[in-house]
Amino acid sequence: MSSTTFEERKSVALAACFNDKRCHRRLIGHRARTFDFQFHPTEDAAISASEDGTARVWDLSSGKCAKSLEGHNKKHEVLRACWAPPGAANDSVSVATGSADGIVRLWGIRHGDGRDEKSGVDRYQSLKVVGQLRHRNEAKGLDGQVYSCHFIPDPSGGAPPSSAAAMCLLTASDSSVHLWDVETRKRVSSRALSKVGAHSIGGERNPDDLAFVFDAKPRPGSGSSVLAVALSDGTVRVGDVLQQGEKAAVLRGVTDTHLTSLAWSDDGTVLASCGGNGTITVWDTRTWTARSVLWGHSRPVYGAAFYSCAGNGGGGAAAAAAAATTSGQDCPPQLLLSWSSDETVCAWDTGRATGDATAPLATLSVEEGFPVYSCSVSADGRRFALAGGGGDEKSAGFLGVPIKLVDLSDEARAKDGKESFADNGSNEPAQG
């Protein structure tokens, strides 16, 4: 038996499932590229945001669209979609969608029409718009595209966790980050970030040379007011960014490129920033220094996510790998997945990578003509989703642009009764 790490075994498992068509399914419905896809944290459901101007709620047990959310201006793409925390506000707000029309729409379950009595994913058939948050640049008289949208706990901590008042929405548009009270639909705070990095983007379309905020994420941990913000000037701003007068630390990238997105490790000790030049910079948040720069993609990296054995277990290979790795100890979140418009997903061991790293644990080819703009791993670790697709009619095809699901469970790879992928500490599937 060879001695291998959790990161190595999990990357092998991912590669095996990517290459095994028995593990693949497709969600059909969007007519254009998909920019965001999020699994529900507790239910067999997911939500997606698309260039076709709609968001869709998916029933993953059937693979069918449970509800098409059609409230945004169809001339503009829906860029972001996210789930409200389970149980919060008794479904008064279930979903938020952010669009290039400058509007975040809040969706809740419609009551009183008989359909709200349905259970499970079926109840999302009754979603309706219950509020909207407009992102308008009053100085220019224009609406700003919504590049980031996340539900977060109320930083003040003054409301019961299960109430609507306990939920806030963190958004980003143009060069600003915003915090909204979900219950009142009012903006709690907002802050514009000035350009300090050398990198510029937009050319003539950005005559004021603004630094656009392309992502904003809170540091994991209850009560944390620390945000990380990725900007088009190539910098990350970290700190109590929404607090006026508070100085945010500036992390300057090792490479000259705009930043597209961020990923925190579950324990908040590592931050990954994704670049438009195909690189990912891994930051040690204890010292705020760059630990490594990962070079594995040939085109812009649109996102990354840490895959921790503690947070993405769920039986089969994932659980076995976690058990074999931890042996009763904490498992550091070191396996990083990154995705790009170069049509690949890369798996990295950030614990071992130092300096310039050019050798990912695995490079997973998706499909020719399918740039990847969003990836997501389900909370139980059993499904992996890839969303994106080409931007022309030929890429869309007759049925539209699919979202690809990869089943990571042992059952998917044992349909012929000859093989399973229980982790046995080696790089070979277990025979049985």
DODRENNU-115646 format. One record per atom (N, C-alpha, C): residue in three letters; x, y, z. Coordinates in steps of 0.02 Angstrom, whole numbers, plus 50000, padded with zeros to 5 digits. Layout:
BEGIN
alaXYZ;...
END
This chain:
BEGIN
met500434994050000;met500005000050000;met500445006250000;ser500345010749952;ser500755016749948;ser500475022049996;ser500925026250020;ser500725031550066;ser500565037750025;thr499945039750025;thr499725045549987;thr499315050050031;thr499285056350012;thr498915061250051;thr498185061450030;phe497785064650072;phe497075065750055;phe497025069449989;glu497435074649979;glu497405078649919;glu497555074449857;glu498045070049862;glu498215065849805;glu497655060849790;arg497385057749842;arg496855052849831;arg496225056049805;lys496055061949831;lys495445065149808;lys495505067449736;ser496095069849717;ser496185072049647;ser496135066049600;val496395060249622;val496325054249582;val495595052249575;ala495215052849629;ala494505051149627;ala494125055749580;leu494285062249582;leu493965066949538;leu494125065349465;ala494765063949450;ala494955062349382;ala494605056149357;ala494545051049401;ala494215044849381;ala493485046149364;cys493145050249404;cys492445051649391;cys492355056049329;phe492815060749319;phe492775064949259;phe492845060649195;asn493255055549198;asn493385051449139;asn492895045749131;asp492435044849178;asp491955039349177;asp491265042049160;lys491025040549100;lys490385043249077;lys489795040949119;arg489885035449157;arg489345033149201;arg489195038249255;cys489675042549269;cys489605047549323;cys489295054049299;his489155054649234;his488965061149206;his488205061649196;arg487945067649211;arg487255069449194;arg487265076649169;arg486715078649137;arg486665085449112;arg486005088549133;leu486025094949150;leu485435098849164;leu485305103249103;ile484725102349072;ile484565105749009;ile484025110949022;gly484135117048997;gly483615122149004;gly483855129048983;his484455130949003;his484705137648986;his484865137948911;arg484725143848882;arg484835144748811;arg485515148048796;ala485885149848847;ala486535153148838;ala486985151148896;arg487565154148900;arg488065152348951;arg487795153149022;thr488045148849066;thr487875149249137;thr488475152149174;phe488355157349214;phe488895160849249;phe488955158849322;asp488425155949350;asp488455154149421;asp488015148049433;phe488245143749479;phe487865137749497;phe488015136149569;gln487485135249610;gln487575133949681;gln487115128349703;phe487405123149734;phe487005117949765;phe486655120849827;his486045118349841;his485725120049904;his486105116649961;pro486205119950017;pro486615116950071;pro486315110850104;thr485645110050102;thr485335104450138;thr484845100450095;glu484635103050038;glu484135099749997;glu484425097349931;asp484055092949898;asp484265090149834;asp484075094949778;ala484335101049782;ala484155106349736;ala484765110549721;ala484715114649668;ala485255119149649;ala484945125049614;ile485345130349607;ile485125136349571;ile485675138549524;ser485475141349467;ser485955143449416;ser485765150449390;ala486255154049364;ala486155160749336;ala486455160749266;ser486105163749218;ser486305162949149;ser486285169349109;glu486665169149055;glu486685174549006;glu486015175448971;asp485585170348974;asp484935170848941;asp484435175248979;gly484655178349034;gly484235182849072;gly483805179649125;thr483905173149137;thr483515169649187;thr483975166249238;ala483675164549294;ala483965159849342;ala483505153849344;arg483775148149363;arg483365142049366;arg483495138249430;val482965135649459;val483005131149516;val482935124049489;trp483385119649510;trp483415112849483;trp483255107749537;asp482845102749517;asp482715096949559;asp483235091649539;leu483725090549581;leu484275086249562;leu484085078849562;ser483555076949598;ser483355069949598;ser483075067949530;ser482755072649496;ser482465071249430;ser482885074149374;gly483315079049390;gly483705082349339;gly483305087549300;lys482715089349324;lys482275093949288;lys482275100849321;cys482105105749282;cys482035112549307;cys481385113049347;ala481435114949410;ala480835115649452;ala480515122549442;lys480915127549426;lys480645134249418;lys481135138549379;ser480885142049329;ser481285147049293;ser481115153849322;leu481615157449347;leu481505163949379;leu481615169349327;glu481075172449306;glu481095177049249;glu480845183949271;gly481245187349312;gly481065193949334;gly481535199449312;his482125197449288;his482625202449267;his482505204549195;asn482805210249177;asn482775212649108;asn483115207649062;lys482745204949014;lys483015199648972;lys483585202048927;lys483675208648922;lys484235211248882;lys484895210548918;his484865208848983;his485475208349023;his485535201349053;glu486145199049060;glu486265192449089;glu486175192649164;val485955186949192;val485965185949264;val486645183149282;leu487005186749325;leu487705185049339;leu487795180749401;arg487355181649452;arg487445178149515;arg486785175749543;ala486805170149578;ala486225167349612;ala486465163949676;cys486085164749730;cys486295161649793;cys485685159949835;trp485775154949879;trp485255152649924;trp485295156449990;ala484725157950019;ala484705160550087;ala484865154750135;pro485135156250194;pro485285150950243;pro484665146850259;pro484715140250263;pro484135135950276;pro483785137950341;gly483125138550337;gly482725139850397;gly482675147150415;ala483085151450386;ala483065158550403;ala482415161650378;ala482075165150422;ala481475169050404;ala480915164750376;asn480935158250390;asn480385153850369;asn480225154550294;asp480735154950255;asp480665155350182;asp480385161950157;ser480375167250199;ser480145173750173;ser480585176050116;val481225174350119;val481685175250064;val482085168750056;ser482045165749998;ser482385159449986;ser482985160149941;val482955164949894;val483465165449842;val483585172849827;ala484205174349807;ala484375180949780;ala484715179949713;thr484545184249665;thr484865184049599;thr485105191049581;gly485715191449555;gly486005197949536;gly486135198149462;ser485995203949431;ser486015204349359;ser486435210249334;ala486595210049271;ala486935215649239;ala486465221649230;asp485815220749246;asp485355226449244;asp485395230649307;gly485855228849354;gly485955232649414;gly485475231149470;ile485085225849463;ile484575224149513;ile484745217449545;val484695217049611;val484675210649646;val483945209449663;arg483675203849642;arg482995202049658;arg482985196649712;leu482545197749761;leu482435192949815;leu481815188949799;trp481865182449806;trp481325177949789;trp481095174149851;gly480435173649861;gly480165169949917;gly479585165449895;ile479375161149940;ile478835156549925;ile478165160349924;arg477785159449871;arg477125162549867;arg476635158749912;his476295162349955;his475815159250000;his475105160949978;gly474635156349991;gly473935157649980;gly473665155249913;asp474095152149871;asp473825149749807;asp473775142149805;gly473885138849862;gly473825131649865;gly474465127949849;arg474915131249812;arg475535127849793;arg476055128149847;asp475985132849895;asp476485133449947;asp476465127649996;glu475955123449990;glu475895117750035;glu476335111950013;lys476625112349954;lys477065107149930;lys477695106949973;ser477995101149975;ser478595100250016;ser479205099349971;gly479785099650002;gly480405098449966;gly480515103349910;val480845101049858;val481025105349802;val480405107949766;asp479855104149767;asp479245106249732;asp478985112949756;arg479115114749818;arg478855121049843;arg479165127049809;tyr479745126049777;tyr480075131649742;tyr479705133449677;gln479225129349657;gln478805131249600;gln478405137549615;ser478335139249680;ser477945145049700;ser478375151249714;leu479005151049695;leu479425156849706;leu479165162949667;lys479185168649700;lys479015174949667;lys479475180449694;val479515185949657;val479915191649679;val479585194849740;val479955195449795;val479685198549856;val480055205049873;gly480555206649834;gly480915212849846;gly481475213749795;gln481725219749788;gln482285220949743;gln482735226349772;leu483375225649757;leu483885230249781;leu484245233149721;arg484175239649712;arg484445242849653;arg485145245649666;his485605244049620;his486295246449625;his486395251849572;arg486305258049594;arg486325263549547;arg486885268349563;asn487275270049513;asn487785275249519;asn487455281949504;glu487265285449558;glu486885291649549;glu487295296949513;ala487945296949523;ala488375301949490;ala488345301249414;lys488295295049391;lys488275293849319;lys487565292749293;gly487105291549340;gly486415290149319;gly486345283449285;leu486785278749305;leu486785272149274;leu486735266749328;asp486465260949309;asp486455255249354;asp487095251249345;gly487385249149402;gly488005245349399;gly487885237849398;gln488255234349357;gln488195227049354;gln488355224049423;val487975218849441;val488075215549506;val488545209649495;tyr489165210349521;tyr489675205249510;tyr489715200149566;ser489445201949625;ser489505197449682;ser488875197949724;cys488665192349753;cys488045192149791;cys488065186149839;his488055187549905;his488095182249956;his487665184150016;phe487275179350041;phe486955180350106;phe487485179350161;ile487475183750211;ile487925183050267;ile487545184550332;pro487785182150389;pro487465183950452;pro487525191350466;asp487035193950502;asp487055201050521;asp487685202350562;pro488145206650538;pro488765207850575;pro488655210550645;ser488085213950656;ser487955216650723;ser487775211250773;gly487515205450748;gly487345199850792;gly486775201250839;gly486355206250823;gly485825208150870;gly485165204550861;ala485095200550809;ala484445197250795;ala484495189750805;pro483925186550822;pro483915179150827;pro484135176050761;pro484525170550763;pro484805167650702;pro484275165550651;ser483665163750674;ser483165161150628;ser482715166650600;ser482845172950616;ser482415178350593;ser482685181550530;ala482235184950494;ala482455188450434;ala482955193850451;ala482885196850511;ala483335202250531;ala484055199750541;ala484135193150547;ala484805190450556;ala485175189650490;met484835190650434;met485135189750369;met485305196550338;cys485895196850310;cys486095202550269;cys486315199850201;leu486335204250153;leu486575202350087;leu487175206650070;leu487725203450053;leu488335206850033;leu488365206849957;thr488415212749927;thr488425213249853;thr489005217749832;ala489165217349768;ala489675221749739;ala489445223949670;ser489545230349655;ser489405232949589;ser489895238649575;asp490105239249512;asp490605244149494;asp491195243849542;ser491365249349574;ser491945249349619;ser491735249149693;ser491115247149707;ser490855247449775;ser490625240749802;val490665240149868;val490365234449903;val489795237249946;his489265233049954;his488665235349989;his488435229950037;leu488135232150092;leu487805227650140;leu487085229750146;trp486615224850137;trp485905226150137;trp485565222450194;asp485065225650224;asp484625222450272;asp484075218950233;val484065212250235;val483595208450195;val482875209750216;glu482765210750280;glu482085211650304;glu481795218350282;thr482185223650287;thr481925230250270;thr482065232150197;arg482495228350163;arg482715229850094;arg483105236350090;lys483395238550146;lys483765244750148;lys484515243350147;arg484885248050117;arg485615247550117;arg485875249750185;val486245245250218;val486525246750284;val487165250750278;ser487585248750232;ser488215252350222;ser488465251150151;ser488895255550129;ser489165255050061;ser489835258650061;arg490295255950021;arg490955259050018;arg491255258249948;ala491465263849920;ala491815263749856;ala492555262949868;leu492875258649829;leu493595257349836;leu493965260649779;ser494475264449796;ser494855267949744;ser495375263349714;lys495595265149655;lys496095261249619;lys496785262749649;val497145257449670;val497825258249695;val498315253849658;gly498065248749625;gly498505244349586;gly498645247149517;ala499145244449485;ala499355247049420;ala498915244649363;his498575238949372;his498225235849317;his497575239649301;ser497445240649237;ser496835243949214;ser496445239149170;ile495785240249166;ile495355235949127;ile494805240149096;gly494585238149037;gly494005241349006;gly494175246248950;gly494775249048951;gly494965253648898;gly494485259548893;glu494245260848832;glu493795266548820;glu493125265648856;arg492945259548873;arg492315258448909;arg492375260148983;asn492975261549006;asn493095263449075;asn493505269949077;pro493185275449054;pro493555281749047;pro493805284549113;asp493485282749169;asp493695285149234;asp494215280649267;asp494415275349231;asp494915270649255;asp494735267949325;leu494105265749332;leu493875263049396;leu494185256149408;ala494245254349471;ala494425247549490;ala493775244049508;phe493565239449466;phe492935235949477;phe493015230449530;val492505229849572;val492485224449621;val492165218349589;phe492555213149578;phe492295207149546;phe492095201649595;asp492295202249657;asp492085197349708;asp492195200349777;ala491775198349824;ala491845200349894;ala491585194649937;lys491995192349983;lys491795186650025;lys492015187850097;pro491565186250144;pro491755186950215;pro492215181250237;arg492645182750284;arg493075177550313;arg492645172750353;pro492735166150344;pro492335161350382;pro492425162250457;gly491895160850494;gly491925161450567;gly491375165950592;ser491035163850644;ser490485167750671;ser490725174350698;gly490355179550682;gly490515186150708;gly491085189750672;ser491355186750619;ser491905189950585;ser491655195650541;ser491965201450546;ser491785207050503;ser492305208150448;val492775203550443;val493305204150393;val493055201850325;leu493165206050276;leu492995204350207;leu493635204150165;ala493615200050114;ala494125200250062;ala493785202449997;val494085207049962;val493785209949902;val494285209549845;ala494075206749789;ala494505206049730;ala494335211549680;leu494845215149657;leu494745220749613;leu495105220049547;ser494855223849499;ser495145223449432;ser495835226749427;asp496035230549479;asp496705233549477;asp497245228749500;gly497055222449513;gly497535217249531;gly497665216549604;thr497275220149646;thr497385219749718;thr496815216249753;val496965213649813;val496465211149860;val496455216049918;arg495855218249939;arg495785222349998;arg495505217950054;val495805218150112;val495605213950167;val495525218250230;gly494975217150266;gly494865220650328;gly494125221850339;asp493965226450384;asp493265228450395;asp493095233550340;val493035230850280;val492995235150220;val492375239650221;leu491825237250249;leu491205241050248;leu491175246550300;gln491655246650346;gln491665251750398;gln492025257950372;gln491635263350364;gln491935269550339;gln492495271950385;gly493035273950356;gly493595276350394;gly494095271050413;glu493895264750409;glu494355259350424;glu494805257950364;lys495445257450375;lys495895255950321;lys495905248450307;ala495865246750243;ala495905239750223;ala496615238250200;ala496865232550221;ala497525230450198;ala497505229050122;val498035230650088;val498075229750016;val498575224150001;leu498325218749971;leu498765213349949;leu498885214149874;arg499495215349857;arg499675216449787;arg499915209849757;gly499595208049702;gly499755201749670;gly500465201449643;val500735195449640;val501405194549615;val501425195649540;thr500865194249506;thr500825195149433;thr500365200949417;asp500475204049360;asp500075209949339;asp499465207449301;thr498895207249335;thr498275204949304;thr497685207249346;his497105207549315;his496505208949355;his496295202549391;leu495955203449448;leu495725197749487;leu494985196449473;thr494805190149471;thr494115188249454;thr493715185849513;ser494035182449561;ser493665179549616;ser494135177549673;leu493815175449729;leu494185173649789;leu493915167149818;ala494325163849858;ala494105157849895;ala494455157649962;trp494065157350016;trp494335156350084;trp494355148950100;ser494855146850137;ser494825140150166;ser494305140250222;asp494065134350241;asp493535133950291;asp493725137050358;asp494365136750375;asp494595139550439;asp494855146650433;gly494835149450372;gly495035156350362;gly495785157650364;thr496195152350364;thr496915153350368;thr497245154050300;val496875152450247;val497145152850180;val496645156450135;leu496895160750091;leu496485164350043;leu496785163349974;ala496365161649925;ala496605160949856;ala496285166449814;ser496695169949775;ser496445175049729;ser496585172749657;cys496065173249616;cys496105170649547;cys496215176349498;gly496655175149449;gly496855180449404;gly496645179449332;gly496605184949296;gly496425184749226;gly496965182049181;asn497575181049208;asn498125178349168;asn498225170849179;gly497725167549211;gly497755160349220;gly498105158149283;thr498245162749329;thr498595160949391;thr498135161249451;ile498335157849505;ile498015158249570;ile498555159749621;thr498465165049660;thr498935166649714;thr498645164049779;val499045160349817;val498845157549881;val499165161649936;trp498735164649979;trp498965169050033;trp498905165650101;asp499425166350142;asp499395164250211;asp499115170050251;thr498495169150277;thr498155174750310;thr498425176250380;arg498865171950405;arg499175173550470;arg499715178850463;thr500015179150404;thr500545184050392;thr500385188650333;trp499865187050296;trp499655190750237;trp500225191150186;thr500545185550177;thr501065184950126;thr500865179650076;ala501115180450015;ala500965175549962;ala501375169249973;arg501035163749983;arg501375157349994;arg501595154349928;ser501175154849877;ser501345151949812;ser500915155149758;val501155154449696;val500775156449636;val500705150149594;leu500075148349578;leu499935142149542;leu499825143749468;trp500255140749426;trp500225141749354;trp500005135149321;gly499375134649303;gly499145128549271;gly498635129549217;his498355135649214;his497845137349164;his498135141949111;ser497865141349051;ser498115145448995;ser497665151448981;arg497095151849016;arg496625157449007;arg496385159649076;pro495975164949079;pro495755167449144;pro495455162149190;val495635162549253;val495345158149304;val494745161749334;tyr494155158649329;tyr493545161849350;tyr493335160049421;gly493665155249451;gly493495153749520;gly493915148049547;ala493875147349613;ala494225141949648;ala493845140349711;ala493955134349738;ala493615132249800;ala494055127149835;phe494095127849901;phe494445122949941;phe493985116949953;tyr494255111049945;tyr493885104849956;tyr494175101550018;ser493835102750075;ser494095100050138;ser493765093350153;cys494135088750182;cys493855082250198;cys493325082850253;ala493375087850295;ala492885088650348;ala492235091450321;gly492275096150274;gly491675099550251;gly491345096350192;asn491675091850158;asn491385088850098;asn491385081350101;gly491255078650160;gly491195071450166;gly490535069050139;gly490325063150156;gly489675060850132;gly489685053650110;gly490145049850135;gly490145042850118;gly490595041250060;gly490685034850048;gly491075032549991;gly491795034849995;ala492065036649937;ala492775038349933;ala492945044449975;ala492495049349976;ala492655055450014;ala492725054050088;ala492255050250116;ala492285048850187;ala492875044450204;ala493005039450162;ala493565035050174;ala494235038750171;ala494275043350121;ala494885047250115;ala494985051650176;ala494435054650200;ala494475058950259;ala494705054850319;ala494405049050329;ala494575044850387;ala495305042650384;ala495525040850324;ala496215038550317;ala496715044150328;thr496495050250314;thr496955055850319;thr496995058550390;thr496405059450422;thr496395062950485;thr496595058750544;ser496355052350547;ser496495047950604;ser496365051450670;gly495795054950672;gly495595058350733;gly495865065350739;gln496275067650691;gln496555074350694;gln496185078850644;asp496275085350653;asp495985090050606;asp496315089350538;cys495905089950485;cys496175089350417;cys496255096350388;pro496865098650376;pro496945105350349;pro496665105750278;pro496305111250262;pro495995111950197;pro496505114050144;gln496815109250112;gln497365110750067;gln497225109049995;leu496695105149980;leu496525103449911;leu496125109149881;leu496395112349830;leu496075117949798;leu495885116049727;leu495265117449708;leu495035116349640;leu494975123149607;ser495225123749546;ser495175129949508;ser494885128549439;trp494535133449411;trp494225132349345;trp494315138449302;ser494285137249236;ser494505142349190;ser494135141949123;ser494185147449086;ser493905147449018;ser494335143448970;asp494885140448995;asp495295136048953;asp495005129048949;glu494395128048978;glu494015121848974;glu494285116449020;thr494645118449073;thr494905113549120;thr494755115449192;val494795110349235;val494785111249307;val495445108249333;cys495795111949376;cys496425109449404;cys496335108149479;ala496675102949503;ala496685101349575;ala497395102549600;trp497445106249657;trp498095108249683;trp498165106249756;asp498765104449776;asp498925103449846;asp499255109849871;thr498855114349901;thr499135120749922;thr499575120149983;gly499535114450018;gly499975113550076;gly500695112350056;arg500795109449998;arg501475107949974;arg501745113149925;ala501275116849893;ala501495121549842;ala501815127649873;thr502415129249852;thr502755135349873;thr503075138549812;gly503155145149816;gly503445148649759;gly503005147949698;asp503315147349640;asp502945146249578;asp502815138749569;ala502185136749568;ala502005129749559;ala501685128849491;thr501945124149453;thr501695123149385;thr501425116149373;ala501375112149426;ala501155105249418;ala500555103749463;pro499955104649438;pro499365102849478;pro499345095249489;leu498995093149542;leu498915085949554;leu498545082749496;ala498065086349467;ala497685083649410;ala497425089449369;thr497395088549304;thr497075093249259;thr496495089549226;leu495895091849240;leu495295088449219;leu495005092049159;ser495035088949101;ser494755091949041;ser494005091049041;val493645096449027;val492915096149030;val492645094048963;glu492685098448914;glu492415096948847;glu492635102548801;glu492825100748740;glu493025105848692;glu492445110648680;gly492595117048682;gly492075122048672;gly491655123448733;phe491885121348793;phe491505122448854;phe491945125948906;pro492025132548899;pro492375136348952;pro492005135549018;val492375135249073;val492055134249138;val492055140849177;tyr491455143349192;tyr491375149549229;tyr491175148549301;ser490925142649317;ser490715141249386;ser490755133849400;cys490985132149459;cys490995125249483;cys490725125149554;ser490445119549573;ser490185119049641;ser490205111749662;val490365110549725;val490345103949755;val489775103849806;ser489345098749803;ser488785098349849;ser489045097449921;ala488625099349969;ala488825099250039;ala489025092250063;asp488715087050034;asp488885080250054;asp489475077350014;gly489745081349968;gly490325079149930;gly490175074049876;arg489545072849860;arg489375067549813;arg489265070049742;arg489215076549732;arg489105079149664;arg489575085049652;phe489765085549589;phe490195091049566;phe489855093949504;ala489765100449502;ala489425103649446;ala489895108249408;leu489835108349342;leu490225112749300;leu489745116649256;ala489805123249259;ala489355127549220;ala489765132349179;gly489515134149121;gly489865138749077;gly489595138049007;gly490025135848961;gly489815134848892;gly490035140548847;gly490005139248782;gly490205144248733;gly489695149748727;gly489905155248695;gly489465161048690;gly489155162048623;asp489115156848581;asp488795157548516;asp488255152348508;glu487835153248456;glu487265148748444;glu487495141648430;lys488075140948397;lys488325134248382;lys488485130548446;ser488765134048495;ser488925130848558;ser488295128948596;ala487775133048590;ala487155131748626;ala486815125448601;gly486785124448535;gly486455118548508;gly485705118948514;phe485375113648492;phe484645113548490;phe484345113748559;leu484655110448608;leu484385110048675;leu484645115448722;gly485055119948696;gly485335125148739;gly486015123148765;val486245126648817;val486895125448847;val486805121448911;pro487075115448914;pro486965111248974;pro487405113349033;ile487175111449092;ile487595111549152;ile487785104349165;lys488415103149178;lys488665096249184;lys488725094349257;leu488435088649275;leu488485085849342;leu488925079649340;val489385079249386;val489805073249393;val489655070249461;asp489445064049461;asp489275060449523;asp489915057449552;leu490085059549613;leu490705057349644;leu490605051349691;ser489995048749694;ser489865043249740;ser490125036649713;asp490235031949758;asp490445025249737;asp489935021849693;glu489295023149707;glu488755019749671;glu488785021149596;ala488965027349579;ala488975029149508;ala489495025049470;arg490055023649503;arg490595019949469;arg490545012449479;ala489995010149508;ala489915002949520;ala489285000349487;lys489055003849436;lys488425001849404;lys488474995049369;asp489084993049350;asp489154986449319;asp489304981049370;gly489344983049435;gly489454978149487;gly490164975749493;lys490624978649455;lys491314976249455;lys491804980849490;glu491604987049502;glu492104991749525;glu491794996949571;ser492154998849623;ser491955004449665;ser492565008749677;phe492445014649705;phe493015019049716;phe493095020449790;ala493015015449832;ala493165016349902;ala493905017549909;asp494085022649949;asp494785024449955;asp495155019049994;asn495665016149964;asn496045010949998;asn496775012850009;gly496895019550005;gly497575021850018;gly498045021149959;ser497795018849902;ser498205018349844;ser497895022249787;asn498205022249730;asn497955025849672;asn497555021349626;glu497345015549650;glu496965010949609;glu496275009849639;pro495755009149597;pro495095007649623;pro495085000749655;ala494675000349708;ala494614993949744;ala494204989049701;gln494404982949700;gln494044977749663;gln493554974249709;gly492974972849684;gly492494969449726;gly491864967749689;
END
